[in-house]
Amino acid sequence: MEQIQQNKELVIRYFNAISGVDKTRELLEQYTTDEELMAHIAFFEGSFPKYEMFADEITCEGNRVVVRARIKATHEREFSGILPTHHKIEFPFVISYELEKGKLFITGLLLIKWF
């Protein structure tokens, strides 16, 4: 049970550390070495700078953590051909991680609603 709590706490620290700030490689490497996860973050950060993430529910079993969460941001730069609207957005998503040696690796992502 102790490991499960530690895994949940790592995800909470990670969300808190990257929410509302520039998501630099140095910052991300404190929590992950997963290039796929870093590319995903860079993609969204490119259009929604300093986006925030809020964990609404965290489920953990073994080394797998699933988070039902929300993202809040402002559309400041082009996103998939859509010019910046400067509108605030908020949408829910579900993301799953696998923890390995204290680092997060993405195993799945589901955007529940978009614009």
C-alpha positions in Angstrom: 0.0 0.0 0.0 2.9 2.4 0.7 4.2 2.1 -2.9 0.8 2.9 -4.3 0.6 6.1 -2.1 4.1 7.1 -3.2 3.2 6.6 -6.9 0.1 8.8 -6.4 2.2 11.5 -4.7 4.7 11.5 -7.5 2.0 12.2 -10.1 0.6 15.0 -7.9 4.1 16.6 -7.5 4.5 16.3 -11.3 1.2 17.9 -12.1 1.9 20.7 -9.6 5.5 21.3 -10.9 4.5 21.6 -14.6 1.2 23.5 -14.3 1.3 27.2 -15.2 5.0 27.3 -16.0 7.2 26.9 -19.1 7.7 23.2 -19.5 11.4 23.0 -20.1 13.2 19.8 -20.8 15.2 20.2 -17.6 12.0 20.4 -15.6 10.4 17.5 -17.4 13.5 15.3 -16.9 12.9 15.5 -13.2 9.8 13.4 -13.7 10.3 11.5 -17.0 12.7 10.3 -19.6 9.9 9.3 -21.9 10.5 11.0 -25.3 6.9 10.4 -26.3 5.5 12.1 -23.2 7.9 15.0 -23.6 6.9 15.4 -27.3 3.2 15.4 -26.3 3.8 18.1 -23.7 5.9 20.2 -26.1 3.1 19.9 -28.7 0.4 21.4 -26.4 2.8 23.8 -24.8 3.5 25.2 -28.2 -0.1 26.3 -28.7 -1.2 26.7 -25.1 1.8 28.2 -23.2 2.0 27.5 -19.5 -1.1 25.4 -19.6 -2.3 24.1 -16.2 -3.4 20.6 -15.3 -5.7 19.6 -12.4 -6.0 16.0 -11.2 -9.7 15.2 -10.3 -9.2 11.5 -9.6 -6.2 9.3 -9.3 -6.3 5.5 -9.4 -3.3 3.4 -8.8 -2.5 -0.3 -9.0 1.0 -1.5 -8.8 3.3 0.7 -11.0 0.3 2.0 -13.1 -1.4 5.3 -12.3 -4.5 6.5 -14.2 -5.5 10.2 -13.8 -8.9 11.8 -14.7 -7.9 15.4 -15.0 -8.6 18.8 -16.7 -6.4 21.2 -18.6 -6.9 24.9 -18.5 -5.1 27.2 -21.0 -5.3 30.1 -23.4 -5.0 29.4 -27.1 -2.0 31.7 -27.8 -0.4 30.1 -30.8 -1.4 28.1 -33.9 -2.8 24.7 -33.1 -3.2 22.1 -35.9 -3.8 24.9 -38.5 -6.1 26.9 -36.2 -4.8 30.4 -35.7 -4.6 31.7 -32.1 -8.1 32.7 -30.8 -6.8 33.9 -27.4 -9.8 32.2 -25.9 -9.5 30.4 -22.6 -10.2 26.7 -22.9 -10.8 23.9 -20.4 -11.3 20.3 -21.2 -11.2 16.9 -19.4 -8.8 14.1 -20.3 -7.7 10.8 -18.9 -4.0 9.8 -18.9 -2.3 6.7 -17.7 1.3 6.3 -16.7 3.6 3.5 -15.8 6.2 4.3 -13.2 9.7 2.9 -13.6 12.6 3.8 -11.3 10.7 6.9 -10.1 10.0 8.2 -13.6 6.7 8.5 -15.5 6.1 6.9 -18.9 2.8 7.5 -20.8 0.8 4.4 -21.6 -2.4 6.1 -22.8 -4.2 9.4 -23.3 -7.8 10.1 -24.0 -9.0 13.7 -24.7 -12.7 13.6 -23.7 -13.8 16.9 -25.2 -12.2 19.4 -27.5 -13.2 23.0 -28.1 
